[in-house]
Amino acid sequence: MASTTKSRRAKNGQNLVEFALIGPALVLLLFGLLEGGRLIYQYNAVNHAAQEGARHGVLASTSSVAEVRTRAIEAGDPLSINAGNIDVEVNNGSTSFGDREIGDRLAVTVGHDFTPIVAVIFGSSASIHVSGTSELMVE
């Protein structure tokens, strides 16, 4: 009976050592998956905001760049997109927004900085710049 208890303790110790070796790798993998998912979500949200801004900008009823920026900010709602990070160009900047005509190309670029949770935990200010562009023809 004493040999069975010793054998059980040895297995418990072995399990503890194996978990100590594998546990950190599993936690790192879990954090990597979560951060990767957050990055992909923000990338999609920024691209959606650019697309919505461009869709609004090609309409004849849209009179200013401010309206396009407001629509892009609303479309990227869960993210805090600043109006300064939204660039609106007509024909690669050769035409002003007010002078656009049917057939011109309107491009809206939206940028956002992704800050990983791990960077916040360790006090780093490292971030990844995510941007999305959508280009449509003025209707």
N, C-alpha and C positions, 0 to 999 in steps of 0.2 A: 504494500500500500504506500509506503514511503517513496518507492521508486516512481509510482504513478504521479504523485504530487510534484516530485522533482521534474518529471517529464513535462507536466502541464506548465510549470513555471518557466521552463526552458522555451516552450512554444510561445508563451505569452511574451517573453523577452524577445524572442525572434520576431514576432509580429510587431512589437513596438519599434524595433530597429528598422524593419522593412518600411514601416509607415514613416519613420523619421527620414528615411532616404527618398521615398517616393512622394510624400506629402507636399514638400515645397514645389516640386515640379508640377503637381496637380493644381496647386493654388495659382502658380504662375500661368499655367495653361488656361485656367478659369478666368483670371484677370485679362489675359490676352484676348480671349473670346469676347468678353464683355466690352473691352475698349474697342476692338475691331468692329463690333456691332454698332457701338455708338458713333464711330467714325463713318461707317457706311450710311447710317441714318442721317447724319448731318450732311454728308455729301449729297444724298438724295433730296433732302430738304432745300439745300442751296440750289440745286439744279431745277427743282420745282419752282422756286421763287423766281429764278431767271426766266423760266418758260412762261410763267404767269405774267411777269412784267412785260415781256416781249409781246405776248398775246394782247395785252391791254394797249401797248404802245403803237401797234399797227392799225388800230381803229381810227377812223377819221374823227370820231368824237373826242379823242384824247388830245388835249391842247397843250400840255406841258410835260417836261421831264419829271417834275415833282409828282405828277399823277402816276407815272410809270414806277417811280421809286416807292411811292406809297403802296401801290398794288403788290410790288415785289416783297416789301416788308410784311404786308398782311399775309401773303402766301407762305412766307417762311416763319409763321407765327411762333412755333415753339422755340425757335432760335431768336436771339437778340441781334438781328441784322441792322447795322447802321446805314443811314442813307449815304454816308460818305464811302461806303464799300460797294456801292452800286454804280456801275458805269453804263451810260446809254449813248450809243453812237449810231449815226445814220451814214451809210455808205463809207464805213471805216473812218469816220470823223470828217469827211470832206463836205458834208452837208449839215446844216443846223437842223435841230429837231422841228422848229417851226416851218422850215422850208421843205420838209419831206413831201414827196409826191408818190402816187401809186407806182409800184414797181421798185421803189428804193428798198435797200436792205437795212433793217433795224436790228442792231445787236445789243443785247442786255447782258452784262456780266455782273454776277453777284459773288462777293467774297465773304468769308467768315473764318475766324480762327478757332480751331478745335483744340481745347486744352484737356489732355488726359487726366483722369482722376489720380493716377499714380503720381503725376507731376505735382498736383496740388498737395497730396499727402506728404511728399518729401520737400515741399517748399520751393519747387522749381517753377519758373515761369515759361517753360518750354511749351510751344504750341505748334500745331500743324495748320498751315493755311489751306483752306478748302475753297475752291471756286467753281462756278458753273456758268456757262455761256449758252445763250439761245439766240439764234438769228432767224428772223422771219422777214417776209416781203410785205411791205406796206400795202394795205387794201384800199 
